[in-house]
Amino acid sequence: MGLPPWVAPHRPLPDYFGESCHRRYSCVVKCAQSLYALRLLHNHGMSDSSLKHVYKAVVLSKLLYASPAWWGFTSAADKQRLEASIRRAVRSGLYAADDPLFSELVADMDDNLFANIRHNPHHVLYKLLPDKTEHTYIQSLTTFSFLFINC
């Protein structure tokens, strides 16, 4: 005899990072579906430059969403899967081979986020930064006498 339909079975709390990685994997799958849709648009005559813009605006933005928050918790296999999605876009002609890799894009976003936090005292995370310290260095003012020899 099973549980009545109105009683939910006991389910443990989800592992936050595991759930996040699962969502990231499903996002990669959805982006692969978007690549298929972009190929269909290409077959129906959309220009290559427009397709590249759509790829960066839709697919790449989905993959990079909140990446500074989750990138450090991503496994090596998931990172390879994300890099593979970029390589697939390169093969499809939607992303240039000399454009930055996924890991470089994430590093750039992380640097931009930190710079925004550091330079904006009204940022929510600014108060978590350590206090600024000023270092003063005393330079010696000794003079050196050089002897120049005429040759």
Residue, then its C-alpha position, 0 to 999 in steps of 0.5 A: m500500500g503506497l502513500p495517498p496522493w496528497v502526501a508528498p514522499h520524504r525527500p532530503l534537502p537538495d545539495y545546493f551545488g549539485e542542484s546548481c550543476h544539474r541546472r548548468y548541465s540542463c542549460v548546456v543542453k538547452c544551448a545545444q538546442s539553440l544551436y540547432a535553431l540557429r542552424l535552421l535560421h542560417n538555412h533560411g537565409m539569415s546573415d552570418s553576422s546576425l547569427k553571431h550576434v544572436y548566438k552571443a546575445v542568447v546562448l553565450s549569455k545563458l551559459l555565462y549567467a552568474s558565472p562568477a558565483w558558480w564557476g569555482f564550484t564547477s567540476a572539471a567535467d562540467k568545465q570541459r562540457l562548457e568549453a565543448s559547447i564553445r568549440r561546437a559554436v566555432r565549428s558551426g561558424l557562430y563563434a570565432a576561433d580567436d575569440p576568448l575561451f569560456s574560462e577566459l570569459v568567466a575570468d573577465m567577468d570575475d575581474n569586472l565584478f571585483a573591480n565594480i565592487r572595489h570602486n563602488p562604495h555603495h555596492v552591496l558587497y563593498k562592506l565585505l572588503p578589508d579596509k584600505t591600507e596605505h603604504t609609505y616608502i621612504q626612499s633614500l636620497t643618497t647621491f652616488s659619485f661616478l667617475f667617468i673615464n674618457c677612452 
